[in-house]
Amino acid sequence: MDAKQLKWFYLFLLSLIWGSSFILIKRGLVGLTAIQVGSLRIIFAALFLLIVGFSSLKKISKRQWKFIALTSVFGTFIPAFFFAIAETEVDSSIVAILNSLTPLNTLVLGILFFGIQFQKRQVLGVFIGLIGCLLLVFSGASNHPGQNYYYVVLVVIATLCYAINVNLIKKYLSDLNSLSITTGNFAVLLIPALIILSTTDFLQRINLEATQHSLLFVMILGVLGTGIANVLFFKLIQMSSPVFATSVTYLIPIVAFFWGLLDNEMLTQVQFFGAFVILIGVYLSAKK
């Protein structure tokens, strides 16, 4: 498989993995708090990666560790908690659709801070995507009064963090293999995640059946949806571009939507239209 075919293979594989992550978070929240889900997601991923990739840490130079730390915070730490908190109030399929703002934010931040060249059509795509986001949010707020759509702000912040992350990796860590980057990220995050988990009532509820059931979903989320997926994602960033790599979010909502249907989540017609508008904006911003 040549490089062109491989990058598309990674893109579709990541869409399947990450598209399933939102329902895994939702299942994890049945027996765990959002803070516990975020912490355990990081811990499971860190333990897995330190087992399979510990030797790769020696390839990270002293100069690169500061960027490893930065990408760990923006690419994993903040989003892991913000997505879990958001899903306590908003449907998983809506969160997945809003995650599609990542390529738009990657372009905007790349232009403003990382010297990415842009075209007028891409700027138009950014504005179209924002209009779709507003349609999605306001329609959801009016049609689902039981859900607190202010929590979508956390999702938007998480997509900004993802955008910072991919631009940092492309600019400062392109010469480092993806396993080293991912293992380094989680080596940095393991202790903070353990400390945060220790401040919750996790040990008091660990014997509950609901907690144990949720732990299984979070373990899958951590190992597959975070650890392995990040290795693939960082490899995709290095072999393509930040905007192409984040275009995986075109496909994530499709996978997440079908999982949502199986879990009795439904979108209104206006929300469908808003999601479609977002994807048009993302397409315009990412197209060369």
C-alpha positions in Angstrom: 0.0 0.0 0.0 1.6 3.3 -1.1 1.6 6.5 1.0 -1.5 8.0 -0.6 -3.6 4.8 -0.1 -2.2 4.4 3.5 -3.3 7.9 4.6 -6.9 7.3 3.4 -6.8 3.9 5.1 -5.8 5.6 8.4 -8.4 8.2 7.9 -11.3 5.7 7.6 -10.0 3.5 10.4 -9.7 6.5 12.7 -13.3 7.5 11.8 -14.6 4.1 12.9 -12.6 4.2 16.1 -13.3 7.8 17.1 -16.9 7.7 15.9 -17.5 4.9 18.4 -15.7 6.8 21.2 -18.7 9.0 21.9 -21.0 6.2 22.7 -18.3 4.6 24.8 -18.1 7.8 26.9 -21.8 7.8 27.3 -21.7 4.2 28.5 -18.9 5.0 30.8 -21.0 7.8 32.4 -23.6 5.3 33.5 -21.6 4.1 36.5 -18.9 6.8 36.7 -18.7 10.6 36.9 -17.3 12.6 34.0 -14.1 13.3 36.0 -13.6 9.6 36.6 -14.2 8.8 32.9 -11.7 11.4 31.8 -9.1 10.2 34.3 -9.5 6.5 33.7 -9.5 7.0 29.9 -6.0 8.6 30.3 -4.8 6.0 32.8 -5.8 3.0 30.7 -4.2 4.5 27.6 -1.0 5.4 29.5 -0.6 1.9 31.0 -1.1 0.3 27.6 1.3 2.6 25.8 4.0 2.3 28.5 3.9 -1.4 28.0 4.1 -1.4 24.2 6.1 1.8 23.7 8.3 2.5 26.7 11.5 1.9 24.8 10.5 4.6 22.2 10.8 7.3 24.9 14.6 7.3 24.5 14.1 8.8 21.0 12.6 12.0 22.5 15.3 14.7 22.9 15.4 17.1 25.8 14.3 19.9 23.4 11.3 17.9 22.3 9.9 17.1 25.8 8.4 20.6 26.2 6.4 20.1 23.0 5.4 16.6 24.1 4.1 18.1 27.3 2.2 20.8 25.4 0.6 18.4 23.0 -0.4 16.1 25.9 -2.3 18.9 27.5 -4.0 20.2 24.4 -4.4 16.9 22.5 -5.6 14.6 25.3 -5.8 16.0 28.8 -8.3 18.9 28.3 -10.5 17.2 25.7 -10.7 13.9 27.7 -12.5 15.8 30.5 -14.4 18.3 28.5 -16.0 15.7 26.2 -17.0 13.6 29.2 -18.5 16.6 31.0 -20.4 17.8 27.9 -22.0 14.3 27.4 -23.5 14.5 30.8 -25.9 17.1 29.3 -25.8 16.7 25.5 -26.4 13.7 23.2 -23.3 11.9 22.1 -24.2 12.3 18.4 -24.5 16.1 18.8 -21.1 16.2 20.5 -19.6 14.1 17.6 -21.0 16.6 15.0 -19.6 19.6 16.9 -16.3 17.8 16.9 -16.3 18.4 13.1 -15.3 22.0 13.9 -11.7 20.7 14.5 -10.5 21.2 10.9 -11.9 24.7 10.8 -10.2 25.6 14.0 -7.0 23.9 12.8 -7.1 26.2 9.7 -7.8 29.3 11.7 -5.1 28.8 14.3 -2.7 27.6 11.6 -3.2 30.9 9.7 -3.0 33.1 12.8 -0.1 31.4 14.7 1.6 28.7 12.5 2.1 30.4 9.1 -0.3 28.2 7.1 -1.1 29.6 3.7 -4.9 30.0 3.0 -7.4 30.8 0.2 -10.5 32.9 0.3 -12.6 29.8 -0.2 -11.2 28.3 3.0 -12.1 31.4 5.0 -15.7 31.1 3.5 -15.7 27.5 4.8 -14.9 28.7 8.3 -17.9 31.0 8.4 -20.2 28.4 6.8 -19.1 25.9 9.5 -19.8 28.4 12.2 -23.3 29.1 10.8 -24.0 25.3 10.9 -22.7 25.1 14.4 -25.1 27.8 15.5 -28.1 26.1 13.8 -27.2 22.8 15.4 -26.9 24.3 18.9 -30.0 26.6 18.9 -32.2 24.0 17.3 -31.0 21.4 19.9 -31.6 23.8 22.7 -35.2 24.5 21.6 -36.1 20.9 20.8 -34.4 19.3 23.8 -35.2 21.5 26.8 -34.0 18.8 29.2 -30.5 19.2 27.9 -28.2 22.0 28.8 -26.7 23.2 25.5 -24.4 25.7 27.2 -22.2 22.6 27.6 -21.4 22.6 23.9 -19.0 25.4 24.7 -16.8 22.7 26.3 -16.8 20.8 23.0 -15.8 23.9 21.0 -12.9 24.5 23.4 -11.9 20.9 23.0 -11.8 21.3 19.2 -9.6 24.3 19.6 -7.3 22.3 21.8 -7.2 19.6 19.1 -6.3 22.3 16.5 -3.4 23.6 18.6 -2.2 20.0 19.1 -2.0 19.0 15.4 -0.3 22.3 14.5 2.3 21.8 17.2 3.0 18.2 16.1 3.3 19.2 12.4 5.6 22.1 13.2 7.8 20.8 16.0 7.5 17.0 16.2 7.4 15.8 12.6 10.8 14.2 12.9 9.7 12.0 15.8 7.8 8.7 15.2 4.2 8.6 16.2 4.7 5.9 18.9 7.3 8.0 20.7 5.0 11.1 20.6 1.9 9.2 21.9 3.8 7.3 24.6 5.5 10.5 25.7 2.2 12.3 25.9 0.7 9.7 28.3 3.8 9.3 30.3 3.4 13.0 31.1 -0.3 12.6 31.9 -0.3 9.4 34.0 0.5 10.9 37.4 -1.8 13.9 37.0 -4.7 11.6 36.0 -4.0 9.3 39.0 -4.0 12.3 41.3 -7.3 13.6 39.9 -8.9 10.1 40.1 -7.8 9.9 43.8 -9.8 13.0 44.7 -13.1 11.3 43.6 -15.2 8.6 45.2 -14.0 6.0 42.7 -12.7 3.5 45.3 -16.0 3.7 47.2 -18.0 2.8 44.1 -15.7 0.3 42.5 -17.6 -2.7 43.8 -20.9 -1.5 42.3 -22.0 -3.5 39.3 -22.7 -0.3 37.3 -19.2 1.0 37.9 -17.6 -2.3 36.9 -19.7 -2.4 33.7 -18.7 1.2 32.9 -15.0 0.4 33.5 -15.1 -2.1 30.7 -16.3 0.6 28.2 -13.7 3.1 29.5 -10.9 0.6 29.2 -11.9 0.0 25.5 -12.1 3.8 25.1 -8.6 4.3 26.7 -6.7 1.5 24.9 -8.4 1.6 21.5 -10.0 5.0 21.2 -7.2 6.9 22.8 -3.9 5.0 22.9 -3.9 3.1 19.5 -6.0 5.9 17.8 -3.5 8.6 18.8 -0.6 6.6 17.4 -2.4 6.3 14.0 -3.5 10.0 14.2 0.0 11.3 14.8 1.3 9.2 12.0 -1.4 10.6 9.7 -0.5 14.2 10.6 3.2 13.5 9.8 2.4 11.8 6.4 -0.2 14.4 5.3 -1.1 17.8 6.7 -2.9 19.1 9.9 -6.1 20.0 8.0 -6.2 16.6 6.1 -5.6 14.7 9.3 -8.4 16.5 11.2 -10.7 15.9 8.2 -11.3 12.6 9.9 -14.0 14.6 11.7 -16.0 14.6 8.4 -16.7 10.9 9.0 -16.8 10.6 12.8 -20.4 12.1 13.0 -21.7 9.5 10.6 -20.4 6.6 12.7 -21.5 8.3 16.0 -24.9 9.0 14.5 -25.6 5.3 13.8 -24.5 4.4 17.4 -26.8 7.2 18.6 -29.7 5.7 16.7 -29.1 2.3 18.3 -29.2 4.2 21.7 -32.5 6.0 20.9 -30.9 9.4 20.1 -32.6 11.4 17.3 -31.8 14.6 15.4 -34.4 17.1 14.3 -34.6 18.2 10.6 -33.0 21.5 11.5 -30.2 19.7 13.3 -29.6 17.5 10.3 -29.4 20.6 8.2 -27.0 22.2 10.6 -24.8 19.2 10.6 -24.8 19.2 6.8 -23.8 22.9 6.7 -20.9 22.2 9.1 -19.6 19.5 6.8 -19.8 21.8 3.8 -17.8 24.4 5.7 -15.3 21.8 6.8 -15.0 20.5 3.2 -14.4 24.0 1.8 -11.8 24.8 4.5 -9.8 21.6 3.9 -10.0 21.4 0.1 -6.8 22.4 -1.6 
